[in-house]
Amino acid sequence: MTDDEGRGGANFEARSRQRAKELKPEGLPLTVSMIWDRIAPPLCDPRVNRLKESNLYMFEQLCFTIDRHEKLRVDVSDNGETYESETRNGTQLKSRPEVGQLNETWRQIRSLASDFGMTPSAERGLQGGGQLGFDFPKDDGFD
């Protein structure tokens, strides 16, 4: 760590929050805006720099999808995953449609989060370390 970093000269956290604020679209619903404020700054960190103007739309979709997932999760928690239905074969236990929607929004979140390197395996893939286990010899005769 350099002297500047030790004294906060680099101030990555403040720069990240400022960049996230600059990139944030206007007119987001309050809950989506709060999600943006929670997850955008780490992606705007200058050392990471994954949130850019070219991918703002997809990041905005991620925030909307997280908002939808959180609302569905509350609904399923409050109302349960199943309901009883009377059929000619008697009482049957059926899955509520919201459970399927909850699962689908989770798949969408996982996919979008992976695109931004927000999962451990996706982050490793974005670090660009090259092929593991392959090394060029140091003395290959070419100068």
Helices and strands as residue ranges (DSSP letters): H 3-6, H 12-23, H 30-44, G 53-55, H 56-79, E 82-87, E 90-95, H 97-115, H 120-126
